[in-house]
Amino acid sequence: MNLSSIAVHKASPAKPPANARLVQAAHQFEALLLESLITAMEKGFALPGEASPLGTQGYGQLGAQALASGLSAAGGIGISTFVIHNLMKTNPISRAPEAEKS
């Protein structure tokens, strides 16, 4: 038995379709913008000269990140939809690369 004649098939990691990556990137972008907005609003509600208790600053940042990610995943304020729509209009990537070669 010749072992060199046996083909070894490596399972390639599943690569998400280009559209799925675009949607994910657009939602992440919107989440970053929302996080900065939420953080600025949170600072705006603080009373002048009021110091936050030790350790709560980190929790506030984590809360802002979670809220921004949740808002974006639930549809956000339309930024991700706008980005997706405009990028798909200018550079359509819905076709598979294999289909383009034929």
Beta strands, then each sheet from edge to edge (+ up, - down):
end
